[in-house]
Amino acid sequence: MADTPKLKDYFTAEVIGEIGERICAVHPPFDTDTFVTNALGSAWEELTFTQRSRSIADALWAGIGLDVAATLDVLVAALPDELDDPEGVLNESFWCGRSAMRLPHTPSTTSMQASTRARP
């Protein structure tokens, strides 16, 4: 099991950068480089998944710099389009796209649907 990645390791600098790029695309004053630097902090490797999530959220909040309602509008606008097919967004990979990582123990939705149909 040593080869199995930890959930916290899905938050890479590349993924955080892509989140920043999505935010910047809908809110140009957002500084992606500062966001990534602030999100990663100095003790990134020691942080748990929850602590990393909080660090990213705090860096987003500081970087967007708007009131709550406007910040929510920016975050919603930065989300990718919904998928017609259930494969993808938070099923087998994270939503960021280019650096999406496959979850090692998640069967594909197609195989789950096939096995469900095969049952009486």
N, C-alpha and C positions, 0 to 999 in steps of 0.2 A: 503494500500500500504506500510505500515511500514515494512512488511516482505520481500518486493522485494529488492534483493540486488542491490547495485549500481555497475555500470560497473567497477569503480575503484577498487572495492573489489575483482575482479577476479584476481588481481595481489597479491597473497599471498606469504609469505615467501616460502611455499612449491613449488609453481609454479616457482618462481624465482630460487629456488634451482634446480629444474628440468631443467630449461633453462641452468643453469650453468653446470649441469651434461652432457647435450648434447654437450655443447661447449667443455668441458674437454675431452669427448670421442674422439673428432676429433682434439683437440689441447691440449695435456697433460700438457703443462706449465700453463694452465689456472687454477687459484685457485678459486674453487667454493665458499668456505667459505668467502673469502675476497670479492668476487663479491656480494654475498648475503648481507653481512654487508654494503658494499658501496652503493648498490642499495637501501636498506631500509633506510639508513641514520638515522637521529635522529627525523625527523618530519613526518614520513611516513603517519600516520593517517590523518594529515591535508592536504596532497597533493591531488590535483585533478588527474583525470585519465591521462591527458596530462603531468602533472608534474611527475607522477609516471613513465610514459612511458619514459620521458626524463631521469629520474634518472637511470632507468634500462639501457637505451642506453649508458649513460655516463659511468656507471660501466662496461658495456661490452667493450666499447672502451678502457678504462683504463686497464682492465684485460687482454684483448687479446694482446695488445701491439705490433701490427704489422702495416704495412702500410695499406692504404685503400684497395687496391686490394687483399692483403693477408687476411685481415679481412673479406672482402666479401666472399672469398673462404671458410673461416672457418664457417661463418654464413650459407652459402648455404649447406655445408657438414653436418651441425648440424640439418638441417631440416629433418623431418620424410619423409618416402616414401609417394608419392602421393597415394591417395585412389582411388580404382576402383569404389567404391560406394560413392555417394556424401554426405552421412551421415558423420558427424564428423568435420574435420578441418575447423574451423571458420564458420561452419553452425550452429550447436547446442552446440558446446563445443570448448574450446580452444585446440590448437594443442599439448599441453604438455603431454597428455596421462593420467598417473595415477591420476593426480589431476584435470583433465578436469572438468569444471563446466558447467552444463546445463544452457542455457539462458532461463529464465522463460517465456518469451513471444514469443518465436520463435516456430512456428509449425514445426513438423518434415517434412523433405523433402518428405518423402513418402506420408504424408497426403496432402501436397501441390500438389504433382504430381497427386494424386487421384482426388483432387477437380478440378484440371485443366482439366483432362481427362473427367470429368463428364460434363463439360460445352459444349454447342453446338458450 
